[in-house]
Amino acid sequence: MTTRYRCSSQLSPLCTRGDGRPTRKSCGYCGSVFVIQSGTWGAFDWTGNARYQRSDALRTFTSQKVADRWAAARELVVRWIPEIPR
């Protein structure tokens, strides 16, 4: 599992987001607090129904950039798979 963070407001494409833990306390663009999520990135065949389960992933990754590179060469899509608390 890995973590990712994003600006809670998402007012602009310039709002801060990324993989891992944030290095600052708030968004560098608008000043909003961050939302931190646990999960993993998965590469999938495109289904068109927006339902991508971890068990259907062809491969999983801890970084979106690495997942995007791997999937682009194989014409796959990359989706975030959130961790489901038990």
Secondary structure, DSSP 8 states (H G I E B T S, - for coil): -EEEEEESS--STTS-EEESS-SSSB-TTT--BEEEEEEEEEEE---SSS---GGG-SEEES-HHHHHHHHHTTT-EEEEEE----
